[in-house]
Amino acid sequence: METGFPVSTTFGPVDPNTLPPDMTLISNDSVVFYTHEATLFKASTNHFNNLLPFPTPAQHDPSERILTLPEISSSELQIMLLAIYKVPAGDPSFSLVDINTLIRAIDHLPNYGFSPKTQITPTSQMYRLMLSCAPLYPLEIYALAAQYEIHAIAVTASSHTLVLPLSEVSAELSRRMGAIYLLWLFQLHMGRTERLKVLLTAEVGLHNPTAECSFTNQKTLKRMWNLAVAKLLFAIKAGERVSALGLGF
């Protein structure tokens, strides 16, 4: 196909592991992706947003079988095709992805008849991509996984949210999470905080007096401990680091 447009390095005209492509997709920034009509058509529940099948028979040369997708950028389309083709995990270069691009790409999938929950499987590159973003964007990945019921990713991302205050959960993130996943997130944070408070407020016992540590010494130490714990209880968060706890003593 001679268009002068750049061609996707992942979905190019030649792939020894697949059949020859019989159609092309062009993103809104004029990048060409070589694909297979049967793959897109059969996996989609709405005929690829009612753009397929082509009225002409499939040909080995895809130059006359072109779909332009004006609302999708090349970065988004590449991520979509990774999900549609269920490309297996393997290439570490795909871990470098913009979080907003990832979100938009996954949001596009239902519009073209693909369920993110079905397409993003544990062995796929897309699953790996989402997990790789979780440490830096835990709330976004948790909300995205919750919205499309990718439960395992939501569970993994939830542990990374513990370093953030719940006040950072915006209205948009709440909408994506839905009531159940939002409740689970609050229960995780509040339950962890309460458990830590219980551990910190445990009564400090006394021992038999010794020459080095009399009852008076022990009572003084216990009073200092209780004061330090009281300070911590006002500021403690679910994801508090052990080193930060030590600052109160």
N, C-alpha and C positions, 0 to 999 in steps of 0.2 A: 504493500500500500504506500504509494508515494504521495504524501500530503505536505511534507516539510514540517509537520508537527513532531514534537518529541514523543518518544514511545516509552511506555512503562518498562522499567527494567525487570519487574516481576511478572507482568502479564504481557510479554512480547510475542512476536510472531512464531517463535520457535521454542518449544519446550519438549525435550526428549521423553518426558514422563507423562505427556498427555497427547491426545489426538490433535491434529492440526486445527487451529481455530477457524470458525466459519462466520464470525461477525466481529465488529469492532464497536467499542464504546468510546466516546470522546467527551472529556470533562469540560467544565466551563472555562478552564484555563488552557484548553487545546492540547491536552495530553491524550495519546491514543492507547487504548487497552484492547488487546486481542482476547476474545472470549469465545464461549461455545453456547449457541442458542439452546441446545437441549439442556444444558446444566442450569441456565438461568430460568428457562421455562418450566421445567419439571419441579424445581425446588420452590418456585414462587406460587403463592396462593392467589395472586391476582394478575397472572400473566405478565409479570415484571411491570407493574403499574399500567397494564393494558397496552404495552408497547410491543408485545410478542403474541403470536408468532409473526415472522415476516411473511408478506404475501408471496414472496418468491421462494423457490426451493433452496435448500442449503447448498452452498458451493464451497469448494476448497479454498477459493480466493475470496476473502471477506471484504474486498474493496468496495463492493456495491451493497453491502449489508451493514449499514452504519446507523447507530443511535447516538444522538447528541443529548447530553444530560445537562441542561443549562443551570440547574440548581445545585450541582455537585462539583466540588473542586477535585483535582487529581489526588490530593492527599486523602480526602474523604473516600473517593471511589476506590483507591487502593485498599483501604481498610475494609470497605464493604465487600470487595471481592475476596479478600483474605477470609472473611467470615462465610461468604456464600460457597466458596470452594473448600472450606474447612481445611485450609492449608495447615499442615502439621507444624508444631513448634520446632525451631531449629536455628533460624538465622537471628543472631543477637542484634543485628542492625535495626530490626523492627522495634526494639524496645525504646528507641528514641522517637517519641511521638508526642505531639502537642495535645494536652488533655482536652481542649475545646474541640479540636479536630476529631479526636476519638469519640467524643460525645455526639457531635453532629453526625458522624458516619453511622454510629449505631442507631441514632434516631431516624436516619434515612431508611434503614432496613425494613421496618414494617410498611413504609409507604410503597415499597417494591415487592411486598408479599413474603418477606422473610422474618421469621421469629428469631430474635437474638438469643433466646433461651435454647432454641434448637440448634442454631448455627455455631454458637460459642461453646465448644465442648472442652473438657479438661486436657485433651491432647492437642488442641489447636493453637496456632500462633496467636489468635485473637485472645484466647484465655490468658496466655502468657503476657500479652500486651497489657491487658487490664490489671493483672497482678503486679506488673512492673511499675505501674502508675500509682498503686495504692499507698506506698510509703510517703510520697510527696503530695498526693491529692486524695487522702483517705475518705473525706466526706463525699467528694464528687464520685469516686468509684463505688462507695457504699450505696449512694443514692441511685446511680446508674444500674448497678446490679440488682438493687431492690426493685426498681421500676420494671425490669424485665425478668424478675424472678430467677436470677442466676444466683441461687442461694449460697453456694460454696464460695464464690468470690465475695459476696456480701459479708460472710462470716470472717474471711481473711482480712478484708478491709476494715472491719469493725475494730479489730485490735489496734490498728494504726490510728483510729480516731481518738484513742484515750489521751493523747497528748494535747488535744484541742478542747477548748471549752464548748459546751453545748450551745452557747450564745452564737456560735459561728454557723449554726444550722439555719440557713436563710429560708424564706418562704418558698423559693423555687426548689431548693433541696428537699424541703418537707413534702412538697407536692410530688416530687419524683419518688421519694421513699414510700409514701402512702402511710396510712395509720398504723399498720402492723409493724412494719420495719422501723418506723419512727419510735414506736413504743419500745421495741426491742433495744434500740440504741440508747434511749433514756434509761431503761432498766439496767443495761450494761454499765453505764457511767455511774448511776446512782448506787447500784448494788456494790460496785467495786469500792466506791468512796465510803459507803457505810461499813463494809467489811474492814477497811483499813482503819476507820475510826474505832471499831470494836477492838482491834488488835492493839491500838495505841493506848486506849483507855483501860486496858486490863490492869487490875490492882497489882502494885509492886509489893511483893511479900518481904517480910523481915526475917532475919536469921538470928541465931544466938549471938550475943555480943562477944567480940574478941578484943584483944589488946589494940588491934589496928582499927577496928570498926565497932564503936559502941552503939547503943540504941539511939543516943543523941545524934551521932553521925548518920545513922540510917534514916532517921526522921528528916534530917536536913536534906539528904540526898533525895528522899522521896518527894519532899516539897518542891525541890528544884525540877525534878522529873515532871511532876504534875503541871508546873508552870510552863515548861517547854512544850508539853503535849497540848495544853490549852491554846498556846500560840499557833501550833500547827493546825489544830482543828478549824480555825477560822479561815485558813488559806489553802487547805488541802484540796487537791484535784484528783480525778480518777487515774490519770496517767503520771502521777508524781514519781519522779526518779528517786532512787534510794539516796543518791548524793544530796539531793535537795532536802530530803527529810533530815539529814544530818546537820543541816544549817540551823535547825531549831534548838540544838542542844549545845 
